[in-house]
Amino acid sequence: MSAGWVAGVTRARALRSRCLGAEGISEVAAATTLDDALRYLAATPYRHDVGPGVTVAGAQRAVSATLLWHLRVLAGWQPATGADAVRALAAGFELSNTEHHLSSLGADRRRPGSTPLHPPPYRLGALATAWTRLARTRTPAELRTSLAASVWGDPGGDSPAAVATGMRVSAALRLATTVPDAARWAAARLALLFCREVFVVGRRMPDVSVRRAARLLGPGAIAAASYADFRQELPATARWLVDDIDEVADLWRAEARWWDAVERDGRELLRRSRFGPQPVVGTAALLSVDAWRTRGALELAARGGDPGGRPTGVLDAPR
């Protein structure tokens, strides 16, 4: 047992208190106006940048930014292995920054009176892997080159679709490699991404992303000609997410199921008394689930509230 892990796990357990929790999320979801929900959040760990007049998108982003800050604090208390795990779990923030940056490259941001197309990038701190270099790129081709020279790898193209898919595949593979306790989360998330791209959108993924995806999902699943065959060929680490979903139109059910599994696994990891990466991964998971559900609750409040409803959202990078 090292002093680094003792300090890191102690901090992880303390950060668990920063979650809003089921009761608090229900209060937000039941609010009949967005302003009512924001007033409630003003007395919670999500209080930053959620003042009156904030849009639902702005409030959701503020919740994501709070999550990022908690993950930065968590990583800062860890030895190198623990910090690497948190960085892999937080990859979606760098991914979101990169997507927004790529989208803005073609926009005329010098036009007088124009407003930014996207909010300022998330402040990643030590959780960044390549963002400093990516932010300096000025063309899609430069961005692709910079990605190829980083831990993200070549996305196989410089279009928004190729970059988004390539980075998501890379993030899943890195998570499974860096954080063994999160390997089934990564595989299942990648399976859902592949289903959407190939069987819902009907878009072939770049070859480099296909090869990377095969490392987690297996060559049989990647080569499947139909969703039914794909589901049958998936390894157990990913099949659990879609095992009883017979039609691609019902894949929305898999999103909430994925988060439910992350929450259950996170609680189990956090309960373990050992000093090591597992309680740290568990805390990061529970903080992420809480933020995801809070964003969903804000959406419900903006639509007039739903006392009996359960917050839902989209399995994706933070926006």
Secondary structure, DSSP 8 states (H G I E B T S, - for coil): --HHHHHHHHHHHHHGGG--HHHHHHHHHH-SSHHHHHHHHTTSTT-TT--TT--HHHHHHHHHHHHHHHHHHHHHTS-HHHHHHHHHHTHHHHHHHHHHHHHHTTS-TTSTT---SS------GGG-SSHHHHHT--SHHHHHHHHHTSTT---S-SSHHHHHHHHHHHHHHHHHHH-GGGHHHHHHHHHHHHIIIIIIS-----HHHHHHHHHHH-HHHHT-SSHHHHHHHS-HHHHTTTTT--SGGGTHHHHHHHHHHHHHHHHHHHH--SSSHHHHHHHHHHHHHHHHHHHHHHHHHHTT--TT------SS---
